[in-house]
Amino acid sequence: MTLRNAKRITQKRETNNATQMNNKRKSDINIMQFSPHLFWDVEREKIDFNRNKKWLVHRVLEYGLLKDWVLVSKYYGIEEIAQITIQFKELDKKSISFISVLSKIPKEKFLCYNTTQLNPGHWY
């Protein structure tokens, strides 16, 4: 066996182990662990983590508690949450800053940041 083949095998094993750990971590999280106030308008038993991920991330960022953030970040990961959040047209300034710092993506890259700049508030 060559050194190159040994490296490939090791990398493949590490990738498989990481995938298995990620799947186990995801299976440990269920929707009932989230705060009930996030789901005032829907039946939370019907929420699918894959189909409703944009909605769920937005709800947690806007209205969630710290424990909700921990759950959603464990499930999706910071990188995926940042990629989802970049596409939001509306999000409060604190959430934009929070995700920007964690993901190391400048605020200017977020659509909601640029949209907010185009629509200034009232000047009273």
N, C-alpha and C positions, 0 to 999 in steps of 0.2 A: 504494500500500500504506500502510495506516495504521500508526501506532506500535504499537497494540494487536496487530495481526496480525503485525508484525515480532517482537514479544516472544513471541508464541505459537509462531511458527516456530522461534525461537532456543531456547526451552524444550524444544520437541519434539526438536530436534536434540541438545541436551545430554542429554536423557533417553535417546535412542537410543544415543548414544555411551557413556553410562554402562552401559547394558544390554549393549552389545557387549563392553565391557571386562570387565564382571562375568562374562559367559559365557566369555570367553577365559581369564580367571583361573581359573574353575572347571574348564575343560577341561585346564588345566595340572596339576591335582592328581589323583593316582590313589591308590588304596588301598595300593599297594605302597610308597608313600613313608612311611607310618605305621610306628611301631615294631611289630615282630612280637609282642612280649609283650602287646599289647592284644587280640590275637585268639587266645588260648590255647584257646578252646572253640568256635571257629567257623572255617569256611573263608573266609579274607578275600577270595578272588576272587568270592564270592557276595554280598558286601555291596553294597547299593545306597545311594548317598549320599542319595537322597530318601526312600526307604521306611524306612531305618534311621537317620535323623538323630538321633532322641532317644537311641537306644542308643549311637550313635557319640559324640555329645557327652558323654554320661554317662561312657563309658569313658575318653575323653580327659581329662575333668576329674578323675576318680578315680585313674587309673593312668598317664596319659600323661606324656611328657617335654615339654620346652619346644618342641621341633621339632614335636611332634604338635599342641600348642596353636596354634602359628603356622599350620599347615596347615588345621586346622578353622576357625580364625577367618578365614582368607583365603577359605575356601569358603563359609561361612554368614554371616559378619559378626557383629559384637558384638550388634547389636539382635536378630537372629534367635536367636542362642545364648541371650541373656537371656530371650526369650519362651519358649524351650524349657525352660530351667532353672527358670523360675518354677513350672512344673508338676510338677517332680520331688518325690516324697514323701520321698526319701532322698538326701542328699548331705553330704559332710563339711564342717565349719565353714570350713576354709581355702578351699574351692572356692566356697562361698556368698559369703564376703567378697570373694574375687577378682572374681567376676562382678558383685557389687553395686557395687564400686568402678569397674570398667570401664564398666558400663552406667548408672551413676548412679541405680540403682533401690535403694531402701532394703531392707535385709535382711528386714525384717518382711513384705515383699510376697511373699517366696519361701515356698512351701508347705513345703518341707523345713525351713526355719528354724522355722516355727511348730510343725511336727510334733516336732522335736527338743525344743522347749521343753516339750511335753506329756509327753515320755517321758524324765525325768531318768535319768542313769546310776546305777550302784551307789555307795553311800557308804561305802566301806571305808577 
